[in-house]
Amino acid sequence: MELRAGDAPKLESELGDLFFDAFLLAATCRREHGIDVAAAFRGAAAKVRRRCPHVFAGEQAHSKAEAAAIWQREKAKERAAAAAAAAAAADTAAAAAAAPSGRQD
């Protein structure tokens, strides 16, 4: 998105609408489901830092396309790590299920 002179007030209003929806959703999730909103916010902040090293670390993106490619690369890394963790958990569960219980009937 490119801002032009005079666009800031409209953008500010739109951003306010977005925050309103997010705050309402967070309050509802906290009240009805016991969600830790602060933990969710910390997770979102960590995710944006991981996925945007061109903004928050030393990596550079010289175009929107490069920034999008970096985002996708980092997202793919997250998915691969999650898949590896799920596979390890499944292996651990299978090993525990196959182990003798030590009970004598």
N, C-alpha and C positions, 0 to 999 in steps of 0.2 A: 504494500500500500504506500502510495506516495502522497504526502501532505502538501497541500497548496495553501497559500495565504488565505486565512479565513476558515480553514477546515478544522482547526483545533477545537472550537466550541462544539461542533457536531460530533467530533470524535470523542470528546470528553463526555458528552451526553450518552453516546452509544456504550462507552466503557462503563459508565455508571449503571446503565441497564444490565450489562453483563454481570457486574459485581452484585447488583441487587438479586438477580436470579441465583448466583452462586451462594450468596449469604443465606437466602431463603432455603435453598436446598440443603445447605450445611446445617442450619438450625433444625430443619425437619428430620434429617438423618440422625442428628444427635438426640433429639427428643424421642423419636419413634423407634430408633434402632441402636441407640447407645454408641454411635460412631464417635471416635475420637477425632474431632475436626482438626485439631492442631497436628495430630499425627498425619492426617491426610494432606494437610498443607505442607508439612515438612517433606512428605514423599513426593508431592508435586514439584516442590522447589528443587529437590535432589534430581528428579527426572529431567527437568529443564536444564539444569547445570550439566548433567551427563550428555544430554542430546544436543547441546549447543556449545561445544568447546570453542567454536569460532566467536562466541560472544563472551563466555566466562573463563576461557583459558587462552593459551597462546596460539591456537590454530587460527588460520585465516580462511575466509571465504570471500572471493572477489566478485561474486555474483549471487543472485537469488538461486540459480541452478546449483552452484557449489554449496550453498547453505543447505538446500534441500537434500543434496547428496550426502552431506555430512550427517544430517538428521536421520536419514534412512540407514546409513552405515551404523550409527550408534544404536538405533532401534533394533537392527538385526543382531548386533552384539548382545543386547538385552534379551532378545528372544532365544538366542543360542544358549546363553547362561541359564535362563529359566528352564529350557528343555533339558539341559544337562543336570540341573538340580532335581527336576522331576524324575529323570531316569535314575539318578542316584537314590532318591527316596524310594522309588519302586523296587530297586535292587535290595535295599535295606529291608523293606517290608517283606519281600519274597524270601530273603535269607532268614528273617525272624520266623516266618511262618513254617519254613522247612526245618528249622532247628528242633531237636527233641525238647520236649517241655520239661523233662526231668521228673515227670509224675510217674508213679507206678500204680497201675490199676489192679 
